């Protein structure tokens, strides 16, 4: 019995390794390039969705292979599909960092409202301005971020990360340093590094857990580090690939894993479910 169970476990492990990238391929084929992280100054940018002709995602992204275009254009607020050059400025970089704090325990629509309000309040959402307004106009600042929920808590977290960012003096932070900042957990730290600094840190969010638990690749009690390792050990360390995968997971999650029962209508990834 023990030998049979071991063989079954080994078989599932091999299947899991093979399917992590296949799931990536399937999601990209279904949803196209996502262009995360959305930036305020890129709002209302036109995007034409494109679909893969080949299965090798890493090569497609790395070499920017042209794929056949969808006939329907879609207006995307702040997204930049197939353009991995962002952030290009410190303001864009800090806006991403600000967004990672604001998006904790809320949806992106609420975050957009908060960032829009902060832009109006500060004039320019760099770390220095954010810190100045937060300290001089505390009530106005909290009102501006109210749409993102937990305004009092996030107010303090934003002050913490603003001071941290200023003290970096332009250098790239270590993951361990970010985790020492109050208000920055594993998901936030990885989001900052992946999107703000183009570092190969895979982001594990609630959708990642729901989708891959449904597929049988992870268990509910698996640690953040264990789930993160599942992706990082089975994909080439390429920040572009990690960005796309995370964005695709979010898109798929919004469609099928936002409300219980999760995955009740998910037919896209059924073929990858471990038996």
C-alpha positions as CSV (number, residue, x, y, z in Angstrom):
1,X,0.0,0.0,0.0
2,X,2.8,2.4,0.9
3,X,4.6,1.7,-2.4
4,X,1.4,2.3,-4.4
5,X,0.8,5.6,-2.6
6,X,4.4,6.6,-3.3
7,X,4.1,5.8,-7.0
8,X,0.9,7.8,-7.2
9,X,2.5,10.7,-5.4
10,X,5.5,10.6,-7.8
11,X,3.2,10.4,-10.8
12,X,1.3,13.5,-9.6
13,X,4.5,15.3,-9.0
14,X,5.7,14.7,-12.6
15,X,2.3,15.8,-14.0
16,X,2.4,18.9,-11.8
17,X,5.8,19.9,-13.1
18,X,4.7,19.4,-16.8
19,X,1.4,21.3,-16.4
20,X,2.5,24.5,-14.6
21,X,3.8,25.9,-17.9
22,X,1.0,24.3,-19.9
23,X,-1.5,26.1,-17.7
24,X,0.4,29.3,-18.5
25,X,0.1,28.6,-22.2
26,X,-3.6,27.9,-22.0
27,X,-4.3,31.1,-20.0
28,X,-2.4,33.2,-22.5
29,X,-4.1,31.6,-25.4
30,X,-7.5,32.3,-23.7
31,X,-6.9,35.9,-22.4
32,X,-3.9,37.2,-24.3
33,X,-1.2,39.6,-22.9
34,X,-2.3,41.4,-19.8
35,X,0.1,44.3,-19.4
36,X,0.4,44.4,-15.6
37,X,1.0,46.6,-13.5
38,X,-1.6,49.2,-14.5
39,X,-0.4,52.8,-14.3
40,X,-2.5,55.9,-13.9
41,X,-0.7,57.9,-16.6
42,X,-1.5,55.2,-19.2
43,X,-5.2,55.2,-18.7
44,X,-7.5,54.7,-21.7
45,X,-4.7,53.3,-23.8
46,X,-5.8,51.2,-26.7
47,X,-4.9,47.5,-26.7
48,X,-5.5,44.9,-29.3
49,X,-5.6,41.5,-27.8
50,X,-3.4,38.9,-29.5
51,X,-3.2,35.2,-29.3
52,X,-0.4,32.7,-29.4
53,X,0.4,30.6,-32.5
54,X,3.0,28.7,-30.6
55,X,3.2,27.0,-27.2
56,X,6.5,28.3,-26.0
57,X,5.5,31.3,-24.0
58,X,8.9,32.2,-22.7
59,X,10.3,32.5,-26.2
60,X,7.2,34.4,-27.4
61,X,7.6,37.0,-24.7
62,X,11.3,37.2,-24.8
63,X,11.5,37.6,-28.6
64,X,8.2,39.6,-28.9
65,X,6.9,37.2,-31.6
66,X,4.0,38.7,-33.5
67,X,0.8,36.7,-33.1
68,X,-2.5,37.0,-35.0
69,X,-4.7,39.8,-33.7
70,X,-8.2,39.7,-32.4
71,X,-10.7,41.7,-34.4
72,X,-12.0,43.5,-31.4
73,X,-10.1,46.3,-29.8
74,X,-10.5,46.9,-26.1
75,X,-9.9,50.1,-24.0
76,X,-7.6,49.2,-21.1
77,X,-7.2,51.6,-18.2
78,X,-3.5,51.9,-17.5
79,X,-2.4,48.5,-18.8
80,X,0.5,48.1,-21.3
81,X,0.3,44.7,-23.0
82,X,3.6,43.3,-24.4
83,X,5.5,46.5,-23.2
84,X,7.7,45.5,-20.3
85,X,9.6,48.7,-20.1
86,X,7.5,50.1,-17.3
87,X,8.1,51.6,-14.8
88,X,10.2,54.1,-16.7
89,X,10.4,56.8,-14.0
90,X,10.6,57.0,-10.2
91,X,7.0,58.4,-10.1
92,X,5.7,55.3,-12.0
93,X,7.8,53.1,-9.8
94,X,6.5,54.6,-6.6
95,X,2.9,54.5,-8.0
96,X,3.3,50.7,-8.3
97,X,4.6,50.5,-4.7
98,X,1.7,52.7,-3.5
99,X,-0.7,50.5,-5.4
100,X,0.6,47.3,-3.7
101,X,-0.3,48.8,-0.3
102,X,-3.7,50.1,-1.4
103,X,-4.7,46.8,-3.0
104,X,-4.4,44.8,0.1
105,X,-7.8,43.2,0.9
106,X,-9.7,45.1,-1.8
107,X,-10.2,45.2,-5.5
108,X,-8.3,47.2,-8.2
109,X,-11.3,49.5,-9.0
110,X,-11.2,50.8,-5.5
111,X,-7.4,51.3,-5.7
112,X,-7.8,53.3,-8.9
113,X,-10.2,55.6,-7.1
114,X,-7.7,56.1,-4.3
115,X,-4.8,56.8,-6.6
116,X,-6.9,59.2,-8.6
117,X,-7.8,61.0,-5.4
118,X,-4.2,61.1,-4.3
119,X,-3.2,62.6,-7.6
120,X,-5.7,65.4,-7.2
121,X,-4.6,65.9,-3.6
122,X,-0.8,65.8,-4.1
123,X,-0.4,67.0,-7.7
124,X,2.3,64.4,-8.2
125,X,2.4,61.0,-6.5
126,X,6.1,60.7,-5.7
127,X,7.2,59.5,-2.3
128,X,8.2,63.0,-1.1
129,X,4.8,64.5,-2.0
130,X,2.9,61.6,-0.6
131,X,4.8,61.8,2.7
132,X,4.3,65.6,3.0
133,X,0.6,65.5,2.3
134,X,0.1,62.5,4.6
135,X,1.7,64.3,7.5
136,X,0.3,67.8,6.8
137,X,-3.3,66.8,5.8
138,X,-3.9,63.6,7.5
139,X,-7.7,63.7,7.4
140,X,-7.8,64.6,3.7
141,X,-5.3,61.9,3.0
142,X,-7.3,59.2,4.7
143,X,-10.5,60.4,2.9
144,X,-8.6,60.1,-0.4
145,X,-7.8,56.5,0.2
146,X,-11.1,55.6,1.9
147,X,-12.3,53.7,-1.2
148,X,-9.5,51.1,-0.7
149,X,-10.8,50.3,2.8
150,X,-8.8,50.2,6.1
151,X,-7.8,53.9,5.6
152,X,-6.3,54.3,9.0
153,X,-4.1,51.2,8.7
154,X,-3.1,51.9,5.1
155,X,-2.3,55.5,6.0
156,X,0.4,54.3,8.4
157,X,1.6,51.7,5.9
158,X,2.0,54.3,3.2
159,X,4.0,56.5,5.5
160,X,6.2,53.5,6.3
161,X,6.8,52.5,2.7
162,X,7.4,56.2,1.6
163,X,10.1,56.6,4.2
164,X,11.6,53.3,3.2
165,X,11.6,54.2,-0.5
166,X,13.2,57.6,0.0
167,X,15.9,56.1,2.1
168,X,16.8,53.6,-0.6
169,X,18.2,56.5,-2.7
170,X,17.5,54.8,-5.9
171,X,18.9,51.3,-5.1
172,X,16.9,48.1,-5.4
173,X,15.7,46.7,-2.1
174,X,16.3,43.2,-1.0
175,X,13.2,41.1,-0.3
176,X,14.2,40.7,3.3
177,X,14.4,44.5,3.7
178,X,10.9,44.9,2.3
179,X,9.5,42.4,4.7
180,X,10.9,44.4,7.6
181,X,8.6,47.3,6.7
182,X,5.4,47.2,8.7
183,X,2.6,46.7,6.2
184,X,4.6,44.7,3.7
185,X,4.0,41.0,3.7
186,X,5.1,38.3,1.2
187,X,2.6,39.1,-1.5
188,X,3.3,42.9,-1.3
189,X,7.0,42.4,-1.3
190,X,7.0,40.2,-4.3
191,X,4.6,42.6,-6.1
192,X,7.0,45.5,-5.5
193,X,10.0,43.6,-6.7
194,X,8.3,42.0,-9.7
195,X,6.5,45.0,-11.0
196,X,8.4,47.9,-9.5
197,X,11.9,46.6,-10.0
198,X,11.5,43.9,-12.7
199,X,12.9,41.1,-10.4
200,X,11.9,37.5,-10.8
201,X,9.8,37.0,-7.7
202,X,6.6,35.1,-8.4
203,X,3.5,36.7,-6.8
204,X,1.1,34.4,-5.0
205,X,-2.3,35.9,-4.4
206,X,-5.7,34.6,-3.3
207,X,-6.6,33.7,-6.9
208,X,-3.4,31.7,-7.3
209,X,-4.3,29.6,-4.2
210,X,-8.0,29.1,-5.3
211,X,-7.2,28.1,-8.8
212,X,-4.3,25.7,-8.1
213,X,-6.0,24.2,-5.1
214,X,-9.0,23.4,-7.3
215,X,-6.6,21.8,-9.8
216,X,-5.0,19.8,-7.1
217,X,-1.5,21.2,-7.4
218,X,-1.4,22.7,-3.9
219,X,-3.1,22.1,-0.5
220,X,-5.1,24.7,1.4
221,X,-2.5,24.8,4.2
222,X,0.5,25.1,2.0
223,X,2.7,28.1,3.0
224,X,3.3,31.1,0.8
225,X,6.9,30.0,0.2
226,X,5.8,26.5,-0.9
227,X,3.3,27.8,-3.4
228,X,5.8,30.4,-4.7
229,X,8.4,27.6,-5.1
230,X,6.0,25.5,-7.2
231,X,6.0,28.2,-9.9
232,X,9.6,29.4,-9.6
233,X,11.0,25.9,-9.8
234,X,9.0,25.0,-12.9
235,X,9.5,28.2,-14.9
236,X,12.5,30.0,-16.2
237,X,13.3,33.0,-14.0
238,X,12.1,35.7,-16.3
239,X,10.3,38.7,-14.8
240,X,8.2,39.1,-18.0
241,X,6.9,35.6,-17.7
242,X,6.2,36.0,-14.0
243,X,4.3,39.3,-14.7
244,X,2.2,37.7,-17.5
245,X,1.4,34.6,-15.4
246,X,0.3,36.6,-12.4
247,X,-1.8,38.9,-14.6
248,X,-3.4,35.9,-16.3
249,X,-4.2,34.3,-13.0
250,X,-5.9,37.5,-11.9
251,X,-8.0,37.7,-15.1
252,X,-9.0,34.0,-14.8
253,X,-9.7,34.4,-11.1
254,X,-12.0,37.3,-11.6
255,X,-14.0,35.3,-14.1
256,X,-14.3,32.0,-12.2
257,X,-13.0,32.3,-8.6
258,X,-14.4,35.6,-7.2
259,X,-17.5,34.1,-5.7
260,X,-18.3,30.7,-4.1
261,X,-18.6,28.0,-5.2
262,X,-15.2,28.7,-6.7
263,X,-14.5,27.1,-10.1
264,X,-18.1,26.0,-10.6
265,X,-18.1,27.1,-14.2
266,X,-14.4,26.9,-15.0
267,X,-14.1,24.9,-18.2
268,X,-10.8,26.5,-19.3
269,X,-8.5,24.6,-17.0
270,X,-10.5,21.4,-16.4
271,X,-8.0,19.4,-18.4
272,X,-5.2,20.2,-16.0
273,X,-7.0,19.0,-12.9
274,X,-5.0,16.3,-11.1
275,X,-7.0,13.1,-10.5
